[in-house]
Amino acid sequence: MKEQLKLENQLCFRLYTASRLITQAYHPLLSRIGLTYPQYLVMMVLWEQDGQPVNDIAKRLYLETNTVTPLLKRMEAEGFLKREKGREDGRKVIVSLTPKGKALEKQAACIPFEISGAAACRSITEETAPELYRTMDDLIETLNRSLLP
């Protein structure tokens, strides 16, 4: 077997596995507050800046709007956010938090600390994390640019 085809030589496998496992680690924490992991990502975007167009949310999450829209509809039905046509441009849909969605931020505040404890490992420390984030951001940007039409 060729070395380049061995599973242990694949960056993609490591990234896939780490992503899957971290999402599993989030599951019990998020289920306590009634969110799925994708919903949590949307909420974090809106907690940073409320009242954003769907396109901006999708872009921030590196997703297509047709992927985000059904997610937003479910979240609206659950009372976390509301979707309204833009005042200036009726073609834009603006997403805003409801009082229930705003209150959820306080409940979610402990989740990053709980995850950092669950995902603690020797090589990722407070000092090394910023470099890891920069490396991952670079990888994401590079892949995103290469996949753009």
C-alpha positions, 0 to 999 in steps of 0.5 A, a space after each residue: 500500500 502506498 504511504 500517501 493512502 494510509 489513514 494515519 497519514 491523512 490530515 483530513 481524517 484527523 480533522 474529521 475525527 476531531 470535529 466529530 468528537 468535539 461535536 459529540 462533547 458539545 451534545 450533552 451541554 447544548 441539549 441542556 439549553 435546547 440547542 443543537 450544535 449548528 443552532 449554537 453556532 448561529 446563536 454565537 453569531 447573533 450574540 456577537 451582533 444581533 440583527 444580521 441578514 441571513 447572507 451574513 450569517 451564512 457567510 460567517 459560518 461558511 455555509 450556503 444560505 439554503 443550508 442556513 434558512 431551514 435551520 433559522 426557520 426551526 430556531 424561529 419556531 422554537 422561539 429563539 429568533 425572528 426573521 423579518 424582511 429588511 426595511 431598506 431592502 425587502 429582499 434581505 431577511 434580517 435575523 434578530 434574537 428574541 428575548 428567549 434567544 437573548 436569555 440563552 446567552 447567559 445559560 450558554 456562558 459556561 459551555 466554552 469552559 466546560 468544553 475546554 475541560 473536556 477537550 483538554 490535552 497536553 499540546 493545546 494550552 492557553 499559550 499554544 491555542 492562538 497559534 492553532 487558531 491561526 493555523 486553522 483559520 489559514 487552512 479554512 481561508 485557503 480551502 474556502 478560496 480554492 472552492 470558490 467558483 
